[in-house]
């Protein structure tokens, strides 16, 4: 598969690109100023309980209080029965151990859970739950049962916690599993000890850095190279791998070339394309992706692609190619939530089934949980992709200060008419001797040319002079009417 992982390090941020066959499949960015919080464990303090929503807001030292729902409180169930009301479990001012399960996104604060899970290389430790689970990616039932028995036998006597066996543990030895179990249990005891002396809102445990998580979470048996462009980080990763993931050492490399690593593998260009609305297909068709607050829409178009056989064949081939491009873009841009895909309409049920099957196959490579429904009566494909962190666009970009995220600007002519109405409105309310218009060059130019008659007519109507002044710092929609 020729899978490579590229790690670019700067003092301000870490960027990771996962490539297959020379094509970027995933991008991860972590900035020191806004490092992800998922997995962090805090000693939180309840600041507000909302019985009507069966939830609470908990202060953990962030700008916004984090959100805790009753379903995420481990002690809410009495012996597995009905959920107790949150007002009987929590009270304002109470401190409790909480873990971040979802980063703050947009205007929403972080989401919390009181059920702690600590990820290791091979296992995920569940200190409050005796259950032993197996990764869904391990499909063989015999192997699943074998792993369950193996882990159960390795758990120390008297240990009440449970574990989830990760996919990479399928080929792990007993010694490796035992080492992971010992490390995770020791870590949990240290966290508990810290909680007894820490002040409210204190950070008790922080997950690994992005570079270290790459070795823990992203490396698979198909990974051929892991290239790091920082000598210091490379050394730290070697030390981490020596202790926890020795199988990674042969593929871990330090890049020393003069040309930037992401330039060498054309990742910078891929990032630029991932911030664009339009994604061109090799055939000549294209895909348009629009991300909104509530959902993401994906529109497939034939563009300049014309098949040699028939129009139906052109549509079918474009849709098939689009399935691969869409699945890749979802991973690359980290788009989550509700996603609506508008494939080009197909008359043939056979073609629709084939496109849906190919789409499922392309999405199966995604590490994030996805739910895919079939075609609706309107010919749309509805799907959801778990939203765990900010999308690439939200991480790297911000709303345009001119259009405020609309993506469009009022025309200069529209602004001219707004100004004329504003002057008329002001004249009826105030007794000014003169009016002065402060506006952009485009608007003033229009007043001097096409709209000069309208401005003159208004001046005659209100019997007051109107002057104009260009403000070079004003954008097209900005203007002021000054009363002199």
Secondary structure, DSSP 8 states (H G I E B T S, - for coil): --EEEEEEE-SSEEEEEEEETTEEEEEEEEEGGG---TT-EEEEEEEEEETTTTEEEEESSSSS-EEEEGGG-GGGBSTTSSB--GGGT--TT-EEEEEEEE--BTTB--EEESS--EE-SSEEEETT---EEE-TT---HHHHHHHHHHHHHHS-TT---EEEE-GGGGG--HHHHHHHHHHHHHHHHHHHHHHHH--TTEEEE----HHHHIIIII--TTEEEEEES-HHHHHHHHHHHHHH-GGGGGGEEE---SS-HHHHTTHHHHHHHHTSSEEE-TTS-EEEEEE-SSEEEEEEE-TT---SS-HHHHHHHHHHHHHHHHHHHHHHHT--EEEEEE----S-HHHHHHHHHHHHHHHTT-SS-EEEEEE-TTS-EEEEE---S--HHHHH----TTTTTSS----HHHHHHHHHHHHHHHHHH---SEEEEEE-HHHHHHHHTTTHHHHHHHHHHHTSEEEEEE-TT--TT-EEEEE-
